[in-house]
């Protein structure tokens, strides 16, 4: 893998995926504002498009990604690029990532 332009935040959030005629679940293992890595038994071909529902910890509202494209796949892990957010999901994700950056810097 090559170096990313944005820092990754290690997470452990349950996700629900749907699209391309299939549905499944997995775990988001890292996140940036532009995408993330998902561990799942679901088959995800490079170039496939999914709707991704990320269940955050605590009382935070889930984040819904209307379209995420699979950019790489290896074993039971794959990377997605967020293409289109649902509602205020992008602002919510930015806020969550900024809070994570601040807390890890302390």
Secondary structure in CASP SS format (residue, H / E / C, confidence):
PFRMAT SS
TARGET T0000
AUTHOR 0000-0000-0000
METHOD secondary structure of the structure
MODEL  1
X C 1.00
X C 1.00
X C 1.00
X C 1.00
X C 1.00
X C 1.00
X C 1.00
X C 1.00
X E 1.00
X E 1.00
X E 1.00
X E 1.00
X E 1.00
X E 1.00
X E 1.00
X E 1.00
X E 1.00
X E 1.00
X E 1.00
X C 1.00
X C 1.00
X E 1.00
X E 1.00
X E 1.00
X E 1.00
X E 1.00
X E 1.00
X E 1.00
X E 1.00
X E 1.00
X E 1.00
X C 1.00
X C 1.00
X C 1.00
X E 1.00
X E 1.00
X E 1.00
X E 1.00
X E 1.00
X C 1.00
X C 1.00
X C 1.00
X C 1.00
X C 1.00
X C 1.00
X C 1.00
X C 1.00
X C 1.00
X E 1.00
X E 1.00
X E 1.00
X E 1.00
X E 1.00
X E 1.00
X E 1.00
X C 1.00
X C 1.00
X C 1.00
X C 1.00
X C 1.00
X C 1.00
X C 1.00
X E 1.00
X E 1.00
X E 1.00
X E 1.00
X E 1.00
X E 1.00
X E 1.00
X E 1.00
X E 1.00
X E 1.00
X E 1.00
X E 1.00
X C 1.00
X C 1.00
X E 1.00
X E 1.00
X E 1.00
X E 1.00
X E 1.00
X E 1.00
X E 1.00
X E 1.00
X E 1.00
X C 1.00
X C 1.00
X C 1.00
X H 1.00
X H 1.00
X H 1.00
X H 1.00
X H 1.00
X H 1.00
X H 1.00
X H 1.00
X H 1.00
X H 1.00
X H 1.00
X H 1.00
X H 1.00
X H 1.00
X H 1.00
X H 1.00
X H 1.00
X C 1.00
END
